[in-house]
Amino acid sequence: MAQPAFQLTALDVRRFDFGRAWRGFDREHVERFRGQVAETLEALTKQVQAGEAALRAAQEELAGFRERERSLSEALVSAQQLRTDMREQAEREAQVILREAQVEAERQRHAVREELRRAEEEVQAVWRARRAHITRLRQHLERQLSELNAAEVDPVPSLVAEQVLGPPPAPDPEPPKAVAPPPPWLVDDVDQ
């Protein structure tokens, strides 16, 4: 607000001397008018001072509001940046967790495949052991059957003839017969 070059105060009005002239103005009216002008000027001066004080207070308040607005703007920008950073961090963490889960799933799939392979090998080993056992059992049964067949063709001994005629002549010495091995279920199988 520009200040006027000439400032008139209430005191200036009260002390102003109009000078004396003959046939001049009524002195009482002039003094009353000067009093009214001085009072009005004092009131106006007080209003201007109050207005200036209010203006300064409003300017200070406005500066405070502007400072708060600036702080809020900075806080908002910081919050937006933090939100963006947190979102990016969460996305990175989600990608890491996903990759770790995929690696773990692949590891578990590999472990299951390996377990299935071992189970398949065990089943095949059991199946081979079963076949070997069946083969040994068949061989044993075939030996037993051949022994039974041989036992069927042996002549019936005559006890009376030996008593009267004596013992029969000794046959040509044959190699001793091999004794049949015991059945496999009685023998501990070393292969298994």
LINDALIN-V232460 format. One record per residue. PHI is phi in degrees with one decimal (NA if undefined). PSI is psi as a letter, one per 20 degrees, with the letter a starting at -180 (none if undefined). NEAR is the number of other C-alpha atoms within 8 Angstrom. Layout:
BEGIN
phi=PHI psi=PSI near=NEAR
phi=PHI psi=PSI near=NEAR
END
This chain:
BEGIN
phi=NA psi=p near=2
phi=-78.8 psi=p near=3
phi=-88.4 psi=p near=4
phi=-65.7 psi=q near=5
phi=-67.2 psi=h near=4
phi=-108.8 psi=p near=4
phi=-111.1 psi=p near=5
phi=-113.1 psi=p near=6
phi=-105.4 psi=r near=9
phi=-62.1 psi=h near=11
phi=-65.3 psi=h near=7
phi=-61.8 psi=g near=8
phi=-65.1 psi=g near=11
phi=-67.1 psi=h near=9
phi=-93.1 psi=i near=6
phi=-62.3 psi=p near=6
phi=-108.7 psi=o near=4
phi=-78.5 psi=i near=4
phi=83.1 psi=r near=4
phi=-115.5 psi=p near=5
phi=-140.3 psi=q near=5
phi=-77.7 psi=q near=4
phi=59.1 psi=l near=4
phi=-85.7 psi=a near=6
phi=-78.8 psi=r near=6
phi=-68.3 psi=o near=6
phi=-60.0 psi=h near=6
phi=-65.9 psi=g near=6
phi=-65.6 psi=h near=8
phi=-65.7 psi=g near=9
phi=-64.1 psi=g near=8
phi=-62.0 psi=g near=8
phi=-65.0 psi=g near=8
phi=-60.9 psi=g near=10
phi=-61.9 psi=g near=9
phi=-65.5 psi=g near=8
phi=-64.0 psi=g near=10
phi=-63.6 psi=g near=13
phi=-64.2 psi=g near=9
phi=-63.6 psi=g near=8
phi=-64.8 psi=h near=10
phi=-63.0 psi=g near=10
phi=-62.4 psi=g near=8
phi=-64.8 psi=h near=8
phi=-63.0 psi=g near=8
phi=-63.8 psi=h near=8
phi=-64.7 psi=g near=8
phi=-64.2 psi=g near=8
phi=-63.3 psi=g near=8
phi=-64.7 psi=g near=8
phi=-62.3 psi=g near=8
phi=-65.2 psi=g near=8
phi=-64.2 psi=g near=8
phi=-64.0 psi=h near=8
phi=-64.5 psi=g near=8
phi=-61.9 psi=g near=8
phi=-63.0 psi=g near=8
phi=-65.7 psi=h near=8
phi=-65.3 psi=g near=8
phi=-64.0 psi=g near=8
phi=-63.9 psi=g near=8
phi=-63.2 psi=g near=8
phi=-61.8 psi=g near=8
phi=-61.9 psi=g near=8
phi=-63.2 psi=g near=8
phi=-64.4 psi=h near=8
phi=-63.8 psi=g near=8
phi=-63.6 psi=g near=8
phi=-62.6 psi=g near=8
phi=-63.0 psi=g near=8
phi=-62.4 psi=g near=8
phi=-63.9 psi=h near=8
phi=-62.7 psi=g near=8
phi=-63.1 psi=g near=8
phi=-63.5 psi=h near=8
phi=-65.1 psi=g near=8
phi=-63.2 psi=g near=8
phi=-62.6 psi=g near=8
phi=-63.9 psi=g near=8
phi=-65.5 psi=g near=8
phi=-64.8 psi=g near=8
phi=-61.8 psi=g near=8
phi=-61.2 psi=g near=8
phi=-63.5 psi=g near=8
phi=-62.0 psi=g near=8
phi=-64.8 psi=g near=8
phi=-63.0 psi=g near=8
phi=-63.0 psi=g near=8
phi=-62.7 psi=g near=8
phi=-63.2 psi=g near=8
phi=-65.5 psi=g near=8
phi=-63.8 psi=g near=8
phi=-63.7 psi=h near=8
phi=-63.2 psi=g near=8
phi=-65.5 psi=g near=8
phi=-64.0 psi=g near=8
phi=-62.6 psi=g near=8
phi=-62.7 psi=g near=8
phi=-62.5 psi=g near=8
phi=-63.0 psi=g near=8
phi=-64.5 psi=g near=8
phi=-65.5 psi=g near=8
phi=-63.0 psi=g near=8
phi=-64.0 psi=g near=8
phi=-63.8 psi=g near=8
phi=-65.5 psi=g near=8
phi=-61.9 psi=g near=8
phi=-66.5 psi=h near=8
phi=-60.6 psi=g near=8
phi=-62.7 psi=g near=8
phi=-62.2 psi=g near=8
phi=-66.2 psi=g near=8
phi=-60.0 psi=g near=8
phi=-63.6 psi=g near=8
phi=-64.0 psi=g near=8
phi=-63.9 psi=g near=8
phi=-61.9 psi=g near=8
phi=-63.3 psi=g near=8
phi=-63.3 psi=g near=8
phi=-61.9 psi=g near=8
phi=-62.5 psi=g near=8
phi=-64.6 psi=g near=8
phi=-62.7 psi=g near=8
phi=-64.0 psi=h near=8
phi=-63.9 psi=g near=8
phi=-63.1 psi=g near=8
phi=-65.5 psi=g near=8
phi=-64.4 psi=g near=8
phi=-62.7 psi=h near=9
phi=-61.9 psi=g near=8
phi=-61.0 psi=g near=8
phi=-60.8 psi=g near=8
phi=-64.4 psi=g near=9
phi=-63.2 psi=g near=8
phi=-62.6 psi=g near=8
phi=-61.8 psi=g near=9
phi=-65.2 psi=g near=10
phi=-62.0 psi=g near=8
phi=-61.2 psi=g near=8
phi=-62.8 psi=g near=11
phi=-66.5 psi=h near=8
phi=-64.9 psi=g near=8
phi=-62.4 psi=g near=9
phi=-62.3 psi=g near=9
phi=-64.7 psi=g near=8
phi=-65.6 psi=h near=8
phi=-65.0 psi=h near=8
phi=-65.5 psi=g near=8
phi=-61.6 psi=g near=8
phi=-65.6 psi=h near=8
phi=-69.3 psi=h near=7
phi=-72.1 psi=h near=6
phi=-88.4 psi=i near=6
phi=-61.0 psi=p near=6
phi=-68.6 psi=q near=4
phi=-75.7 psi=p near=4
phi=-71.8 psi=q near=4
phi=-112.3 psi=o near=6
phi=-80.0 psi=h near=6
phi=-70.2 psi=g near=6
phi=-63.7 psi=h near=8
phi=-66.9 psi=h near=10
phi=-70.3 psi=h near=8
phi=-85.8 psi=g near=6
phi=-92.4 psi=h near=7
phi=99.4 psi=r near=7
phi=-71.0 psi=q near=6
phi=-68.6 psi=q near=6
phi=-63.8 psi=q near=4
phi=-70.5 psi=p near=5
phi=-72.6 psi=r near=4
phi=-58.1 psi=p near=4
phi=-64.3 psi=p near=5
phi=-100.9 psi=q near=4
phi=-66.0 psi=q near=4
phi=-62.7 psi=q near=4
phi=-69.8 psi=q near=4
phi=-72.9 psi=p near=4
phi=-78.2 psi=p near=4
phi=-65.8 psi=p near=7
phi=-68.9 psi=q near=5
phi=-67.5 psi=q near=6
phi=-60.0 psi=q near=8
phi=-64.3 psi=h near=10
phi=-71.4 psi=i near=5
phi=-92.7 psi=i near=6
phi=-101.8 psi=p near=7
phi=-71.6 psi=p near=6
phi=-81.3 psi=o near=6
phi=-71.0 psi=h near=4
phi=-67.0 psi=h near=3
phi=-86.3 psi=none near=4
END
